[in-house]
Amino acid sequence: MDTLEQARALLADFDRRVQRSKDRCECPYCGAPQPGWGDIAFDPRNGRVTRNGKTARIGGKQMAIFRLLWAGRGKTASVASLFDAMYPNDPADYTRSNLTVQVHNLRGNLAPLGLYIHSYFGLGYALALTERKENE
């Protein structure tokens, strides 16, 4: 491969990377560019989650929960960390039922997109791309 062909290959690779970066989202914590997860895009500035052309809007406490679950990309977020996300200034304001209700509502918002929140008793919750089977 001569120098001109190498330069063209490098430019083509660069163009592919730039195109891919347009599909990236921002980190929910620092705002830095961050790749999406599969075919999901999350824009924390306006609370939009998009997948396969469908969009869900989330806000308030659901947004706080989703940001933490999104950052984990399938890893379990502890109940304590979710409470801290929901009530950053006064975590004593919560009850377990507050979290349960918010997760229930968030599940309803995300289900049309094919996004699921799995609960792990005593541990926390995780964002998932597939529904859990009954025996899991």
N, C-alpha and C positions, 0 to 999 in steps of 0.2 A: 504494500500500500504506500503510495507516494504521499508527500507532505500535504498536497491539496486535498486528497481523499481523507487523510487523517483530520484535517481542519474541518471538512464538511461533516465528518462523523461526529466530531466534538460539538459542532454547532447544532446538529440534529439532536444529539443527546441533551444539550443545554435547552433546546426548545421543548423537548418532552418534559424536562424537569420543571420548566416555567409553567407549562400547561397544567401539569399535575399540581403545582403550588396554588393555582387558582381555585382548586377544589378543596383547599385546606381551610380549617377553621382556626379560631383563636383559643388559647388555653383559658379555661374559666377563671384561673387565678391571676395570671400575670399578663394575659392578653397577647402573648407571643404566638406566632403561627404554629399550628399543630395539625398533623394530619388527621383526616376524618377516620372513622372506624368503619371499615367496609364501605358500604355505599351511603353512610349516614353523615350528614353535615349538621353541626350545631353552631348557631350564632348566639353567643351569650349576650350580645348587646341588645337584641330585641326578643330574646326568648324563643327563637324558632328552631325546631328540630325538623330536618327534612330527610326523607328516604323515599326513593323510587317515585319522585315527583309529588309525593304527599307531604303536607306540612302540618305540624302541631305547634301551637303556641302555649308556652307555659310561663308562669310568673310566680312571684311571691315565694312562699315556703317550698312549693314544688320546684321552683327554679333552683333554690338552694340545695335541695336533695338531688336534683338531676345533675347539677354541676359536679357534685362529689362523686356520684355514680359514673358520670361520663369520664371524669379524670381517671377512675379506676379501670375503665374498659374491661368489664367482666370480673374484676376482682371484688371481693366482698368488702363493703364499707361497714364499719362497726356502727352499732346503734348510737354509741356515745359520740362518734364523729358526725353522724347525721344530726343529732340534737345540737351539737355545736354549730353546724352549718345553718340550721333553722333558727337558732336563737344565739347569735354571736355575742350579743351584749349581756344577756341574762339567761344562761342555760337553766337556771332554777325555775324558769317559767313553763317548762314543758311537762307533759305527761306522756306515757307510752301511747295512749290512745291518739294524741295529737299526731304523732309520727305515723301511726297505723292509718289514720284517715287520709293524711297527705299522700302517703304511698299508694293507697287505694285509688285516690283521684288521679294521681300521676299515671298509674297503670292504665286507667281508662283513657287518658289523653294519648298515651304512647301505643296502645294496642292497634289502632288503625294503621300505624306505620310498621307493624311487625316487630316492635320492640317490647321486651318484657322485663319485669323486675322480679327476680327470684328472691324469696326470703329464706334465710337460713336461721332457724330457731336458735336464739341465744347468741348468735353471732352478728347478724346484720342483713344487708340486702346487696344485691349485685345486678347490674344491667346486663341483659342477655339478648342475643339475636334470635334465639329459638325458645319456643315454649317448653316448659318442663313437662315431663311425663308424670303420670300419677304416682308411680312407684319411686320417683327420685326424691 
